[in-house]
C-alpha cells in the first residue's frame, strides 16, 4: 500500500512530487529546505536552516506514522562544505542517539540562492 503527503506547495503538482511517500514500512522524505511557504527561515545561517529542516522532516514522518527514531539514512546537500560543522552540529542534536548513516556533499547551488542546505531522509518503520 502506498501513502503520500504533500506540503501544499503548488510545485508538487507542476513537477509531480510528494513531500513524503510511504510504501510498506519504508518512508522516503523528499529534499527539504528552510522554506515555509513563501517564508524563508535562517537566512545566512546553516545551523538554523538545518534545525528547521529536521523539524519539518519530523512532522512529515509523523504524518505517515513514523518518527526520527525510524530514520536509517540522511542525505545533506550543502552549498559550502567548509561550513559542514554547523550542519553536523544540528544533525547531532536530532540523531546523536539514533545514529543513522549520513551523507553530506557539496552542491553548486540549490533552487534559491539563500538556501544553504537541502536534506532527504529514509526511514524504516519497525
N, CA and C atoms as an extended XYZ file, in Angstrom:
378
Properties=species:S:1:pos:R:3:atomname:S:1:resname:S:1:resid:I:1 pbc="F F F"
N         0.843       -1.179        0.000 N   UNK     1
C         0.000        0.000        0.000 CA  UNK     1
C         0.893        1.251        0.000 C   UNK     1
N         0.471        2.248       -0.751 N   UNK     2
C         1.231        3.494       -0.893 CA  UNK     2
C         0.456        4.649       -0.281 C   UNK     2
N         1.127        5.413        0.581 N   UNK     3
C         0.563        6.645        1.135 CA  UNK     3
C         1.524        7.770        0.784 C   UNK     3
N         0.988        8.931        0.538 N   UNK     4
C         1.856       10.070        0.291 CA  UNK     4
C         1.241       11.314        0.886 C   UNK     4
N         2.103       12.254        1.267 N   UNK     5
C         1.635       13.526        1.793 CA  UNK     5
C         2.299       14.637        0.998 C   UNK     5
N         1.650       15.786        1.008 N   UNK     6
C         2.195       16.956        0.343 CA  UNK     6
C         2.414       18.071        1.335 C   UNK     6
N         3.106       19.080        0.891 N   UNK     7
C         3.354       20.249        1.732 CA  UNK     7
C         2.386       21.376        1.413 C   UNK     7
N         1.656       21.229        0.309 N   UNK     8
C         0.769       22.295       -0.130 CA  UNK     8
C         1.406       23.204       -1.163 C   UNK     8
N         2.648       22.966       -1.499 N   UNK     9
C         3.330       23.779       -2.499 CA  UNK     9
C         2.703       23.547       -3.866 C   UNK     9
N         2.471       24.613       -4.636 N   UNK    10
C         1.946       24.426       -5.992 CA  UNK    10
C         2.910       23.657       -6.889 C   UNK    10
N         4.195       23.650       -6.544 N   UNK    11
C         5.203       22.961       -7.343 CA  UNK    11
C         5.025       21.455       -7.317 C   UNK    11
N         4.385       20.930       -6.277 N   UNK    12
C         4.200       19.478       -6.195 CA  UNK    12
C         3.392       18.956       -7.385 C   UNK    12
N         2.344       19.667       -7.766 N   UNK    13
C         1.546       19.235       -8.913 CA  UNK    13
C         2.241       19.557      -10.235 C   UNK    13
N         2.914       20.701      -10.298 N   UNK    14
C         3.582       21.101      -11.538 CA  UNK    14
C         4.725       20.144      -11.868 C   UNK    14
N         5.555       19.851      -10.864 N   UNK    15
C         6.723       19.000      -11.072 CA  UNK    15
C         6.372       17.521      -10.939 C   UNK    15
N         5.370       17.225      -10.103 N   UNK    16
C         4.944       15.842       -9.914 CA  UNK    16
C         5.719       15.133       -8.817 C   UNK    16
N         5.677       15.667       -7.608 N   UNK    17
C         6.366       15.025       -6.492 CA  UNK    17
C         5.547       15.176       -5.219 C   UNK    17
N         5.939       14.435       -4.192 N   UNK    18
C         5.288       14.481       -2.882 CA  UNK    18
C         6.314       14.874       -1.830 C   UNK    18
N         5.857       15.426       -0.721 N   UNK    19
C         6.735       15.742        0.416 CA  UNK    19
C         7.342       14.456        0.956 C   UNK    19
N         6.490       13.420        1.102 N   UNK    20
C         6.974       12.131        1.600 CA  UNK    20
C         6.066       11.029        1.082 C   UNK    20
N         6.648        9.846        0.897 N   UNK    21
C         5.915        8.680        0.408 CA  UNK    21
C         6.238        7.501        1.323 C   UNK    21
N         5.179        6.779        1.691 N   UNK    22
C         5.345        5.562        2.490 CA  UNK    22
C         4.854        4.387        1.660 C   UNK    22
N         5.710        3.386        1.501 N   UNK    23
C         5.353        2.141        0.827 CA  UNK    23
C         5.750        1.022        1.782 C   UNK    23
N         4.760        0.248        2.216 N   UNK    24
C         5.038       -0.776        3.217 CA  UNK    24
C         5.539       -0.124        4.486 C   UNK    24
N         6.721       -0.527        4.940 N   UNK    25
C         7.267        0.056        6.161 CA  UNK    25
C         8.403        1.050        5.886 C   UNK    25
N         8.512        1.514        4.650 N   UNK    26
C         9.562        2.457        4.270 CA  UNK    26
C         8.953        3.826        3.989 C   UNK    26
N         9.567        4.851        4.569 N   UNK    27
C         9.171        6.234        4.293 CA  UNK    27
C        10.365        6.951        3.678 C   UNK    27
N        10.139        7.579        2.539 N   UNK    28
C        11.137        8.432        1.903 CA  UNK    28
C        10.642        9.870        1.993 C   UNK    28
N        11.472       10.754        2.526 N   UNK    29
C        11.123       12.171        2.605 CA  UNK    29
C        11.955       12.909        1.563 C   UNK    29
N        11.268       13.661        0.719 N   UNK    30
C        11.916       14.388       -0.382 CA  UNK    30
C        12.861       15.454        0.142 C   UNK    30
N        13.681       15.965       -0.749 N   UNK    31
C        14.566       17.074       -0.415 CA  UNK    31
C        13.781       18.179        0.269 C   UNK    31
N        14.233       18.560        1.448 N   UNK    32
C        13.522       19.515        2.290 CA  UNK    32
C        14.432       20.703        2.549 C   UNK    32
N        13.859       21.897        2.446 N   UNK    33
C        14.637       23.128        2.621 CA  UNK    33
C        14.047       23.973        3.752 C   UNK    33
N        14.665       25.102        3.968 N   UNK    34
C        14.259       26.011        5.039 CA  UNK    34
C        13.196       27.001        4.581 C   UNK    34
N        12.358       26.586        3.653 N   UNK    35
C        11.238       27.419        3.211 CA  UNK    35
C         9.964       26.934        3.892 C   UNK    35
N         9.167       27.874        4.340 N   UNK    36
C         7.862       27.574        4.908 CA  UNK    36
C         6.861       28.388        4.095 C   UNK    36
N         6.352       27.774        3.023 N   UNK    37
C         5.551       28.543        2.069 CA  UNK    37
C         6.461       29.554        1.401 C   UNK    37
N         6.107       30.824        1.499 N   UNK    38
C         6.937       31.889        0.937 CA  UNK    38
C         7.902       32.470        1.961 C   UNK    38
N         7.861       31.955        3.184 N   UNK    39
C         8.716       32.465        4.250 CA  UNK    39
C        10.022       31.672        4.302 C   UNK    39
N        11.117       32.401        4.390 N   UNK    40
C        12.436       31.791        4.456 CA  UNK    40
C        12.905       31.797        5.907 C   UNK    40
N        13.433       30.687        6.387 N   UNK    41
C        13.901       30.571        7.766 CA  UNK    41
C        15.425       30.447        7.780 C   UNK    41
N        16.093       31.300        8.542 N   UNK    42
C        17.526       31.159        8.770 CA  UNK    42
C        18.437       31.695        7.691 C   UNK    42
N        18.107       32.829        7.116 N   UNK    43
C        18.966       33.398        6.069 CA  UNK    43
C        20.399       33.526        6.584 C   UNK    43
N        21.337       33.040        5.788 N   UNK    44
C        22.769       33.097        6.083 CA  UNK    44
C        23.182       32.288        7.316 C   UNK    44
N        22.340       31.371        7.790 N   UNK    45
C        22.668       30.597        8.993 CA  UNK    45
C        22.409       29.110        8.743 C   UNK    45
N        23.465       28.391        8.396 N   UNK    46
C        23.357       26.977        8.075 CA  UNK    46
C        22.813       26.167        9.245 C   UNK    46
N        23.233       26.487       10.444 N   UNK    47
C        22.767       25.773       11.635 CA  UNK    47
C        21.255       25.934       11.804 C   UNK    47
N        20.749       27.138       11.718 N   UNK    48
C        19.308       27.391       11.873 CA  UNK    48
C        18.526       26.703       10.758 C   UNK    48
N        19.017       26.787        9.527 N   UNK    49
C        18.331       26.127        8.421 CA  UNK    49
C        18.268       24.619        8.653 C   UNK    49
N        19.362       24.029        9.076 N   UNK    50
C        19.411       22.581        9.281 CA  UNK    50
C        18.438       22.149       10.374 C   UNK    50
N        18.427       22.856       11.492 N   UNK    51
C        17.494       22.525       12.578 CA  UNK    51
C        16.044       22.620       12.102 C   UNK    51
N        15.726       23.686       11.393 N   UNK    52
C        14.358       23.876       10.907 CA  UNK    52
C        13.960       22.747        9.952 C   UNK    52
N        14.867       22.362        9.094 N   UNK    53
C        14.583       21.284        8.142 CA  UNK    53
C        14.299       19.974        8.872 C   UNK    53
N        15.105       19.634        9.855 N   UNK    54
C        14.851       18.385       10.584 CA  UNK    54
C        13.514       18.435       11.341 C   UNK    54
N        13.111       19.604       11.791 N   UNK    55
C        11.782       19.737       12.411 CA  UNK    55
C        10.683       19.483       11.380 C   UNK    55
N        10.858       20.009       10.164 N   UNK    56
C         9.894       19.757        9.089 CA  UNK    56
C         9.848       18.274        8.723 C   UNK    56
N        11.009       17.666        8.650 N   UNK    57
C        11.084       16.243        8.318 CA  UNK    57
C        10.397       15.416        9.393 C   UNK    57
N        10.612       15.778       10.645 N   UNK    58
C         9.971       15.054       11.748 CA  UNK    58
C         8.447       15.105       11.614 C   UNK    58
N         7.903       16.256       11.265 N   UNK    59
C         6.447       16.381       11.079 CA  UNK    59
C         5.954       15.504        9.931 C   UNK    59
N         6.703       15.453        8.841 N   UNK    60
C         6.319       14.614        7.702 CA  UNK    60
C         6.313       13.146        8.099 C   UNK    60
N         7.346       12.721        8.816 N   UNK    61
C         7.405       11.336        9.272 CA  UNK    61
C         6.218       11.004       10.168 C   UNK    61
N         5.879       11.903       11.067 N   UNK    62
C         4.765       11.678       11.984 CA  UNK    62
C         3.443       11.551       11.239 C   UNK    62
N         3.265       12.313       10.180 N   UNK    63
C         2.035       12.231        9.392 CA  UNK    63
C         1.867       10.866        8.746 C   UNK    63
N         2.972       10.158        8.559 N   UNK    64
C         2.922        8.834        7.939 CA  UNK    64
C         3.164        7.710        8.955 C   UNK    64
N         3.070        8.043       10.236 N   UNK    65
C         3.184        7.027       11.275 CA  UNK    65
C         4.593        6.723       11.726 C   UNK    65
N         5.537        7.565       11.385 N   UNK    66
C         6.922        7.337       11.764 CA  UNK    66
C         7.435        8.399       12.716 C   UNK    66
N         8.722        8.317       12.992 N   UNK    67
C         9.386        9.300       13.841 CA  UNK    67
C        10.859        9.357       13.450 C   UNK    67
N        11.577       10.282       14.056 N   UNK    68
C        13.012       10.365       13.794 CA  UNK    68
C        13.728        9.084       14.214 C   UNK    68
N        13.182        8.365       15.191 N   UNK    69
C        13.787        7.105       15.630 CA  UNK    69
C        13.813        6.057       14.524 C   UNK    69
N        12.967        6.216       13.506 N   UNK    70
C        12.898        5.270       12.397 CA  UNK    70
C        13.863        5.608       11.260 C   UNK    70
N        14.533        6.750       11.344 N   UNK    71
C        15.420        7.194       10.269 CA  UNK    71
C        16.673        6.320       10.235 C   UNK    71
N        16.950        5.790        9.042 N   UNK    72
C        18.140        4.954        8.855 CA  UNK    72
C        19.182        5.633        7.966 C   UNK    72
N        18.783        6.709        7.255 N   UNK    73
C        19.713        7.390        6.362 CA  UNK    73
C        19.343        8.850        6.242 C   UNK    73
N        20.358        9.718        6.299 N   UNK    74
C        20.165       11.137        5.996 CA  UNK    74
C        21.112       11.504        4.863 C   UNK    74
N        20.627       12.409        4.000 N   UNK    75
C        21.445       12.921        2.902 CA  UNK    75
C        21.374       14.446        2.967 C   UNK    75
N        22.527       15.069        3.140 N   UNK    76
C        22.568       16.527        3.261 CA  UNK    76
C        23.360       17.110        2.107 C   UNK    76
N        22.751       18.049        1.426 N   UNK    77
C        23.363       18.709        0.279 CA  UNK    77
C        23.617       20.162        0.682 C   UNK    77
N        24.887       20.522        0.855 N   UNK    78
C        25.240       21.862        1.314 CA  UNK    78
C        25.916       22.637        0.190 C   UNK    78
N        25.770       23.948        0.235 N   UNK    79
C        26.371       24.778       -0.806 CA  UNK    79
C        27.798       25.192       -0.469 C   UNK    79
N        28.232       24.955        0.777 N   UNK    80
C        29.611       25.250        1.169 CA  UNK    80
C        30.054       24.209        2.185 C   UNK    80
N        30.784       23.217        1.729 N   UNK    81
C        31.215       22.116        2.600 CA  UNK    81
C        32.151       22.617        3.702 C   UNK    81
N        32.735       23.785        3.512 N   UNK    82
C        33.589       24.363        4.536 CA  UNK    82
C        32.850       24.664        5.831 C   UNK    82
N        31.546       24.777        5.756 N   UNK    83
C        30.716       25.047        6.944 CA  UNK    83
C        30.040       23.787        7.465 C   UNK    83
N        30.544       22.619        7.115 N   UNK    84
C        29.898       21.355        7.439 CA  UNK    84
C        29.632       21.192        8.934 C   UNK    84
N        30.479       21.762        9.786 N   UNK    85
C        30.323       21.553       11.217 CA  UNK    85
C        29.006       22.120       11.752 C   UNK    85
N        28.509       23.207       11.156 N   UNK    86
C        27.235       23.770       11.602 CA  UNK    86
C        26.089       22.817       11.295 C   UNK    86
N        26.097       22.234       10.106 N   UNK    87
C        25.071       21.248        9.760 CA  UNK    87
C        25.247       19.999       10.611 C   UNK    87
N        26.492       19.598       10.820 N   UNK    88
C        26.768       18.423       11.633 CA  UNK    88
C        26.306       18.591       13.070 C   UNK    88
N        26.484       19.782       13.621 N   UNK    89
C        26.035       20.055       14.996 CA  UNK    89
C        24.522       19.887       15.100 C   UNK    89
N        23.786       20.473       14.162 N   UNK    90
C        22.320       20.346       14.186 CA  UNK    90
C        21.906       18.889       13.985 C   UNK    90
N        22.565       18.188       13.073 N   UNK    91
C        22.271       16.772       12.833 CA  UNK    91
C        22.444       15.991       14.128 C   UNK    91
N        23.526       16.259       14.841 N   UNK    92
C        23.794       15.572       16.091 CA  UNK    92
C        22.744       15.825       17.158 C   UNK    92
N        22.166       17.017       17.165 N   UNK    93
C        21.124       17.333       18.148 CA  UNK    93
C        19.874       16.480       17.943 C   UNK    93
N        19.629       16.074       16.715 N   UNK    94
C        18.461       15.246       16.427 CA  UNK    94
C        18.791       13.751       16.438 C   UNK    94
N        20.027       13.393       16.092 N   UNK    95
C        20.334       11.986       15.827 CA  UNK    95
C        21.480       11.393       16.646 C   UNK    95
N        21.947       12.056       17.687 N   UNK    96
C        23.104       11.533       18.424 CA  UNK    96
C        22.836       10.157       19.023 C   UNK    96
N        21.606        9.883       19.409 N   UNK    97
C        21.276        8.564       19.972 CA  UNK    97
C        20.830        7.573       18.896 C   UNK    97
N        20.339        8.082       17.768 N   UNK    98
C        19.788        7.224       16.712 CA  UNK    98
C        20.896        6.741       15.770 C   UNK    98
N        21.773        7.646       15.424 N   UNK    99
C        22.927        7.372       14.570 CA  UNK    99
C        22.604        6.692       13.234 C   UNK    99
N        21.783        7.346       12.395 N   UNK   100
C        21.573        6.787       11.051 CA  UNK   100
C        22.852        6.957       10.228 C   UNK   100
N        22.948        6.231        9.123 N   UNK   101
C        24.048        6.520        8.208 CA  UNK   101
C        23.784        7.907        7.630 C   UNK   101
N        24.848        8.634        7.349 N   UNK   102
C        24.680       10.016        6.906 CA  UNK   102
C        25.642       10.328        5.771 C   UNK   102
N        25.152       11.115        4.839 N   UNK   103
C        25.971       11.597        3.733 CA  UNK   103
C        25.834       13.105        3.674 C   UNK   103
N        26.949       13.798        3.475 N   UNK   104
C        26.918       15.237        3.247 CA  UNK   104
C        27.811       15.515        2.052 C   UNK   104
N        27.258       16.175        1.054 N   UNK   105
C        28.027       16.529       -0.130 CA  UNK   105
C        27.803       17.998       -0.458 C   UNK   105
N        28.788       18.582       -1.110 N   UNK   106
C        28.656       19.961       -1.554 CA  UNK   106
C        28.046       19.979       -2.956 C   UNK   106
N        27.111       20.884       -3.147 N   UNK   107
C        26.500       21.093       -4.460 CA  UNK   107
C        26.775       22.531       -4.894 C   UNK   107
N        26.712       22.756       -6.178 N   UNK   108
C        26.994       24.074       -6.728 CA  UNK   108
C        26.011       25.127       -6.218 C   UNK   108
N        24.724       24.787       -6.225 N   UNK   109
C        23.693       25.688       -5.699 CA  UNK   109
C        22.390       24.932       -5.571 C   UNK   109
N        21.468       25.538       -4.848 N   UNK   110
C        20.129       24.983       -4.690 CA  UNK   110
C        19.148       25.897       -5.410 C   UNK   110
N        17.870       25.578       -5.362 N   UNK   111
C        16.870       26.265       -6.175 CA  UNK   111
C        16.703       27.751       -5.823 C   UNK   111
N        17.100       28.130       -4.619 N   UNK   112
C        17.054       29.524       -4.183 CA  UNK   112
C        18.444       29.855       -3.645 C   UNK   112
N        18.992       30.985       -4.044 N   UNK   113
C        20.371       31.312       -3.662 CA  UNK   113
C        20.572       31.463       -2.157 C   UNK   113
N        19.496       31.688       -1.394 N   UNK   114
C        19.614       31.824        0.057 CA  UNK   114
C        19.610       30.481        0.780 C   UNK   114
N        19.257       29.417        0.071 N   UNK   115
C        19.255       28.089        0.683 CA  UNK   115
C        20.680       27.576        0.789 C   UNK   115
N        21.069       27.174        1.985 N   UNK   116
C        22.418       26.683        2.234 CA  UNK   116
C        22.471       25.168        2.324 C   UNK   116
N        21.302       24.525        2.491 N   UNK   117
C        21.253       23.082        2.666 CA  UNK   117
C        19.889       22.553        2.247 C   UNK   117
N        19.887       21.342        1.722 N   UNK   118
C        18.666       20.581        1.436 CA  UNK   118
C        18.913       19.173        1.972 C   UNK   118
N        17.884       18.595        2.601 N   UNK   119
C        18.064       17.306        3.266 CA  UNK   119
C        16.973       16.330        2.854 C   UNK   119
N        17.364       15.069        2.638 N   UNK   120
C        16.447       13.949        2.402 CA  UNK   120
C        16.679       12.918        3.496 C   UNK   120
N        15.640       12.156        3.834 N   UNK   121
C        15.839       11.047        4.756 CA  UNK   121
C        15.061        9.813        4.290 C   UNK   121
N        15.551        8.674        4.747 N   UNK   122
C        14.875        7.399        4.577 CA  UNK   122
C        14.606        6.847        5.966 C   UNK   122
N        13.380        6.387        6.189 N   UNK   123
C        13.013        5.782        7.469 CA  UNK   123
C        12.414        4.410        7.215 C   UNK   123
N        12.693        3.489        8.112 N   UNK   124
C        12.095        2.151        8.058 CA  UNK   124
C        11.371        1.927        9.375 C   UNK   124
N        10.063        1.729        9.274 N   UNK   125
C         9.247        1.515       10.470 CA  UNK   125
C         9.461        0.102       10.993 C   UNK   125
N         9.563       -0.027       12.288 N   UNK   126
C         9.799       -1.337       12.909 CA  UNK   126
C         8.494       -1.999       13.285 C   UNK   126
